[in-house]
Structure formats: C-alpha cells, structure tokens
C-alpha cells in the first residue's frame, strides 16, 4: 500500500514537488478542476437554495478513476492545490468526487514551491476552508445565472450567439464609454513657445519653455516679434532637493501592467508564463493582491543588495495594501531564491518575466534615488512673461541602479536633462524661438494594462479574473486589440531666427496607436442594450460591491445562499420583463437614399453581423443586404461607402476564356472560375483585386493542389529502417513529416519528402539536420523568404527584414504581397 498520495492541479507542479518529497510520497495531477456545472443547462436549483449540480466532464473521467484507485490504496491523501479560492474549491471537489475519507485526508497550502515550504506545509496541514469554497461557488453560480439568463434575451433582441458576463460586460462598458468620450472630444489648439539660448563665453546652450501658452496665432506672432530686439537675463535659479522611491513588489495586476508596458506581453500571456515560473519553483504564487514580503524574503533581498551593490543601497521597507479586501495570498510575487538572478532552464518569455520580477523585488528594498531639481527663470525685457528651463541631477541613483517603473501614456512625464553652470543676472542670447501649434489630446484609449489598472481602481474583479475577462471580451469580438493610425492634423510653426519671424504650415507626422482596445459595432450595441435594460448589472459600484460580498463570504461573515437570493430575485424579474417588453435592437442608422432606386439606405446589426440594407423591411419590394468590411463601422460608414458594398459579385477579368467572378461567401471572399472556388488572401480586397492577382491566386492553388495530390498518392510510405524501427513519411494537416519510434519530426520546407533518402531521413530524426525557420520560399525569386523569428514570422529580402501584419497568415503570402509589404514599410520610413 502506498503511504502518501499528494494531489496537485498541474503536471508541472507535480513534477517540481516530487523532487522535494521522499519515496513514501506519490504526487499526481488532477489537471485543474475535475467537476464543474454542466454546459447543457444552468445546473442550478434556485428553489433549493441555489444548489449547484456538478458533473465530471468526459475528458476527466479517466483521471478521476485513476485518482480514486490511488486514494483508496493510500494511507493519507494530501490535497495540495493552490491557496486561493479557486484552489480551495479544487481541493473540495476532489474530496467530494473521490469520496475521500475525512480521517485520512489533509489539506496543505504553500506560497512557493521550495523544499522548506513543502516540508513546512506537510508538517502543518489543515482542513478544507469551506468559507473559501463557498466564495468560489457563489461567484461561479452568480456568473452562471447572469450569463445563462441574459444571453437568450440578447439572442432574441439583438443578434443570435451573443453572450453576456457580469465582469466582462462592465469591462466592455469602460471601453465603449472611453470611445464615446473620444468621439465627443473637441480638440482646442494652442501655441507652445520654446526657445534655445546661447550661454555667452561658454559655447553651450539651454532650452527653455515660455510660462504662458497662446490660444491665437496672432498673439504668438506678436510675442515673437517683441522678442526680436529684447534682452534676456536669468532672474532666478532655484535648486530643490528631491527623491524618488521604488514601487512595491508585484501584485497580479501590477505585474500584468508592467509586463505589458515593458515586455509587450498580453495579460493572458503574462499569467501563463508566471504560472510556468511558479510551477517550476522559480517564483511565489502569482495570483495575489498583496504587496507584503515575508521577513525571510526581506532578509534574503537585503543580503543580495549589500553583496552586489553595497550597504548604502539597502533600505528595508514594509509595504501595506491600499486595496480594500486584499487578502488572497500572504505575499507579493517574488523570486523564491533572491540569489538566483536569472533562470537558465527556461524559454525566452520566462527568462524576461523572471528578470522583471527579480529586479522589481530587489528595487523595492533599495534606497531612494536622491535628486537635485533646478528651475531657471529667464526675464524678457519687453514682455511680462518668463521663460523657464528645468534640469535634474541624480546625486545618488539608489534603486534606479536596478529598476525604473514604466508609466502609462496618459501620465507620462517629460524627462529633464542636465543644465550647464549658470548664475543669477547672467545675460543670454536667443539663438532661436519656435511657437508651435499644438492640440489638446483626447483621453487615451485603453490598453490591456490600463484596463486592468482601471478595473482594479474600481474594485471590479480580483487577481484571478483580469486575464480571462480581457481574453473573453476579445474572443466574443465585442472588443478588438489593434494598432491604428491616428488622424493627421495640420498645424502652424512660427520661427524667430536671425531677427525674422517665418511661418510654415505642416502636417502632423504619422502616429500609430499601438495595442489599443477598440469596441466593435456589436460590442457597442450590446453595451447599449444592457445599459438600457440591466442598469444594475452594468453599474460599476454594484459590481464592485458584489466583489466585497464575495470577500465577506470567504471570511465567514456572509451566508452565500442568502447573498445570491438577494441578488437573484430583482435580477430575474428584470430578465422576465425585458424578454416580454424590450424592442428589437439593431442599432439601425439611416445613412441616406440610394440615387438609383430612391430607397432608404440603413447601416445596422443583422443576423450575421454589421451590414448595410437598401430598402425598408416593411415595403413590398425585398430589401438588399451587404456585409460591412472589418474596417468599417455602422456609426461612421458613408452613403458612398455603403453603396460600394453592393458591387459584388463582380467580374475581375477573364482567364482561359472563363470569367473570374469575385464575391463573398460564408467563409470569406473568393474567386469563382470554371466552377471552382479560390480563396482570396487576407490582405486582398475583393472590391479592387485585379486580373493579375486573381490569375496568380488560381495558379498558386493549382500548383499546391497538384503537389498535395502527388503526395497523397505516394504517402504514407516507409523510407527504410533505423535501429530496427521503420521511418515513415506522412502527410498531415500542416504538411509532410516523418514518424519514428512513435514520434513525429517536421521535414524542412526545402526538402522534397517524395525523394528523401534513408540517410537524409535519419539525419532529420537524429537532429543532424536542424529544423530550419523557413515558412515559405519563392523559386522565382530566391532573395525573398518568409521566416519564423524569435518574435514571430517576418519577411526577409536580402539583408532587410519586414514585419508581417497581424491579420496576415505567413504561409499564405505570395511573392507579390511580400514585395508590397516591404515597399510600404520602406515608404513609411522615408
């Protein structure tokens, strides 16, 4: 009989823990939750106190049976899932589903996967905390009720296949409202005046900004003209000591924000990589809203700082939480061993995230940076305004030696340079002065990082919910994450130089908003519907209060069934009323009148998404419909753009005495030729694609089909034997590959699998032939390649590399498209 069975939720965690426990312990994984509410129905008996009906999913039956068998054979079963509510619920579900004997079942928790932590947990077991379980159940049940009751209303009143979620809908509301702010924002122009002064007998210059900004061009021009014969002198120099303090160690939300800003990681990726680091024993638990560090961690960190940077760089700090209800975990996210500066046995993403966590933790226990800020005031003899030059000197770098926290684009600070030696009363000579027209900026759109920050500020969601919330609203296509070009603005620049004022009209250079969250038409419409009929669910304060109630349940202060009852009664009543009385929501907007038919033209949400309609639904003549392009919006599409959507199907030209008809079908745009269909590429516009491109697509598809047909006729086949085992050539979904001893080996793109020799096959399976990074090559131009790189696919042309747009699948690129992408990128640089 096996003495001890330890059950954790992940295989990686099991593997790490197994190293610390002796031969008397068997460590197995449950692979996450083993029970959940059924996907077929609500699975909640409201009449019986919101009793949930759990079931074991099909893919977990085998795991449950194995764990049942092992648990019956073991003397003690140790439930070692994570220490938060989700982990507590997993432990409870294991106990219930495996029918574990309470007398031989022990619950253990730890904040880090180290030998000391695991041994300490085994020496100090506890019972399952049913309050934490109930808090998790309450969240799961409440979210299920909201989703399952509102979603059918959306199907009938807005569009089929839509869904709603308690936290997700509020997140969408934030993004939609920010977009409305931007649409309603009226930019105001002003002139900012900056001058460059020569310091006489010094050959140095200083740059200073005028203390006043002008609203009108004539006022700015008059100021510059007054400066032509003016004298400039330093009237005051003020030096102020200052300091910068380090940020606290990471919580879940601050890690997500900083990884987004510094590493460019989406929130979901940050959590996935952090989970891997935790399960490998490199960092402490990654779902936490605590900024606290244990005494042991502080001691280890102090030792490391003194060892690497010296005593003066060390300053012990105890951080406390400002967020109400922060109680999920005992510690902030930190490395388990502070003397481990990097992780070797990890991939690039894990190494980069670990480096960020290590630096942040070390910096949090380091001395303040000591600064000296200098403000220089410059008088103008002919004007009352003053110029101000600012500088900053770092007198002691402190924590800045290791780490500096990034900022969001809405609160970036100008960096101040070093000023040359100056004295009060010193005269200066103006070299040049510029008055540049600027515009007030609209509120910034949310990034994933700034959305997490806002949700946390409002008290909506908890550490475990941020990543799935942001992923869900994008998956449901209520929100898109994109890079978009900002609208260009014309501006005026006035320059005073050599006692002359000149004026130049300019256009603002191209500015790209990177990784911003934009609401879609459907996201906006769903938000409008929910705001009209389910105001309580969409209310920020109400949603935050629900989170506080979950916290109260976790602490045993509130009975979970009573909390749900209080919520459900008015909510369900609203669902019934809305189903009966709410009108159909389509977001319909009258664009204009079709000049040909004299019928009204509308933009609206239809059964299959955003579309344009010519004609009224109630009229005898059947309306015509056309889907919007992905880049178009029902709120902004013009009449001309709407009418052009009815240009399909169209004849792009003739090939082999047959028309090439371009149209849009169920699976997207395609060419119909000789009763066969050929899909257009992701970057091909069906409304403008020309005859040459259509012929290129048809020919490329024929070549690919012929090659596939040839391989299908000859594969699979045994190439030969190696180590008394067959090496078999196969053709799969992603191309040709070899099978040897039950393992698959990708064949390089440049290798013809039909003529591959046994020696060549052996080289591939033994790794002699390195798996190249080629995605696609072009025989007609071997200078152009599509390659797989460290940060994704790219186009290589000679010695230059070009980024491939996100919406383009690299394997589908044609030579012509590659050259067009390169040409466009080169043009932008110029």
QUISULUR-V795186 format. One line per field, one symbol per residue. phi: phi as a letter, one per 30 degrees, with the letter a starting at -180 (. if undefined). burial: # if it has 16 or more other C-alpha atoms within 10 Angstrom, else .. A space follows every 10 residues. Layout:
phi: ???
burial: ???
This chain:
phi: .ddbcccccb dddddddedc cdddcccbcc hidcbadddd bdibcddcii ddccbcdedc dddddddddd dddddbcccc dedddddddd ddddedddhd dedccbcbba cbcbeddddd dddbdbdddd dddddddddd ddddddddcd edddedcbae idbbbededd ddeedddddd eddddcdcda cccbbccdcd ibhbbbcbcd dbccdcdddd dddddddecd cbbdcabccb dbabcddddd cedddddddd ddciddedde ddddeddddd idbdeccacc cdcddddddd ddeddddcbj eddcbdbccb dcddidadbd bddaddbddc dacddadedd ddddeddddd ddddccdddc bbcbccccdc dcbddbdbcb bbcddbdhdd dcabddbddd bdcddcddcd dbbdiddbcd dabbccdbbd cdedddcedd deddededic ibedcddddd ddddddidbb cbcbddddbd bcbcbcahib ccbbcbcedd ccdchcccdd eddddddddd ddcbdddddd dddddedddd ddddcidbdd dddddddded dddddddded cdddcbiebd clbdddcicd cbcaccecjd acbcjcdddd dddcbbdddd dcbddbdcdd dddddcdcdb cdlcbhibdc ccabcdcjda ccbhibcbdd ddcdcddbec dddddddddd dddddddddd dedccdbddl cbhibdcccb bcdcjdaccb hiccbdceed cdddcddddd ddeddciddd ddcdcabbed addcbcbccd cjdaccbicc cbdceedcde dcdceddedd dddddddddd
burial: ...####### ########.# #...###### ..#####... .###.....# .#........ ...#..##.# ##.#.##### ########## #####.##.# ....###### ####...#.. ##..#..### #########. ########## ####.##### .######### ######.##. .#......## #########. ....###### ..##..#..# #.##..##.. .######... ..######## ########## #...###### #.######## ########## ###...##.# #####..... ..###...#. ....###### ########.. .##......# ########## ########## #.######## .....##### ####.##### ..#....#.. ........#. ......##.# ########.. .#.####### ###.##..## ####.##.## #.##..#### #......... ######.... #......... ....###### ########## #.##.###.# ..##.##### ####.#.### #.###..#.. #..##..##. ....#####. ####.....# ######...# #####..... ....####.. .###..#.#. .##.##..## ###.....## ####....## ###...#### #..#.##..# ..###.##.. .......... #...##..## .....##### #....##### ....#.###. ..#....... ##.##..... ...####... ...#####.. ..#####... .#.#.....# ..###..#.. ##........
